[in-house]
Amino acid sequence: MTGPAAPPGRLVHLLFVLQLVSMGAMEMSGPFWPVHLRALTSSDALFGFAGVAVYVGPMLGIVLTSAFWGRVGDRHGHQLMMIRALLGLALTQLALAHAADVWTILALRFVQGACAGYIAPAQAYGVGITAPERRARLFAYLQVATNVGSLAGAVAGGAILDNASFYWINVSAALLCGLCAAAVALWLPRQPEVAAGTAPRPVAAPVATPVPPASVLPGLLLVLGLLLVSRTITQTPFALYVHETFGVDNWLTGLCYGLQALGFVLSAALWARHFERRGQADVLRRMTWVAAGCVALTAAAAGTHSFALFATLHLAWGVLLGATTPVLMALISKAAGTLRQGHVLGIAQSVSQFSSIAGIALGGLLMQRVGLQYTYGWVALAYGLAVLAMLAIRRASARQPLGGNAHVR
């Protein structure tokens, strides 16, 4: 079923709302899985394994299937893939509501990631209705929706858990995802009117399209992965690091953690407008300086014993992060070619999930083997590797440019 025709701008706003609600629905249970799993097992070993696997499982499912679902979307339409993903989320959340043992939960979480993968088709659909020079703004807009939805979902999930049971968190999430699937079917046309400057795309039987130079797209995906690894190294040790280094209350730890997301939300759209009319070489040059800024901020965070300065640095770090993933995703989208959006954005989503897994695992390993006090030093080193990778890609793209260095007109 297809919805009525709508202006592309209105469709993008609808995508924002759908992503906010659906991602918020999934984050309703996110912070509270360890609490639920602890009640289901008395084995410390099983709980320790499950506490990690319940988060890694969906990410691994997305890694393994995003590129496949992207190819299906390129052939049959990304609106259908959005409906499939949202229905997959709804059905697996409903099954999780009735799951009574740890292993069933872990299996369902993996299936959830493998069957869902909503973000990549939503991005590919948005690309189809957005002018090429505005893609960075689109990716920033949708990522802001994800961040705001995650925050709102966690708060809503906590409120439900305070007044009811974990069962109702999952049921509520299933209902919200089902409503989002219905909204996509009713209000997002399968073949939307494309924005000016965006070539129309068939939804079936794609024809051959030139493949971008091999040195560019893998390099952009490598930089995306390195930046995400750098960002997620602190995920596991963050609270322990703050407590051990600064000795502050839990609410201040949570506030500091949220400042990074706040910085991202405040800056992402501004960065997108800053980059949207610049050529690839100029974007990569400026992104190198952004990554270098992340090196400086995280190195400063590693050396400070002032919590106020540490929190300020986290906010500034979040501001710089607003210029990373959305802008890189826009470059990757432009490098993909018109008819390969779903496939390439699916690969990018797989890279993002794999890199997040790697960063989380690396942070936990370094915490255990090296010590908490060096956490932010490792983050700065990881960002330094990203800077080196960007410099190498700039040299490669200068020899074999993709789309030229001129500004988009």
Secondary structure, 3 states (H helix, E strand, C coil): CCCCCCCHHHHHHHHHHHHHHHHHHHHCCHHHHHHHHHHHCCCHHHHHHHHHHHHHHHHHHHHHHHHHHHHHHHHHCHHHHHHHHHHHHHHHHHHHHHCCCHHHHHHHHHHHHHHCCCHHHHHHHHHHCCCHHHHHHHHHHHHHHHHHHHHHHHHHHHHHHHHCCHHHHHHHHHHHHHHHHHHHHHHCCCCCCCCCCCCCCCCCCCCCCCCCCCCCHHHHHHHHHHHHHHHHCCCCCHHHHHHHHHCCCHHHHHHHHHHHHHHHHHHHHHHHHHHCCCCHHHHHHHHHHHHHHHHHHHHHHHHCCCHHHHHHHHHHHHHHHCCCHHHHHHHHHHHHCHHHHHHHHHHHHHHHHHHHHHHHHHHHHHHHHCCHHHHHHHHHHHHHHHHHHHHHHHHHHHHCCCCCCCCCC
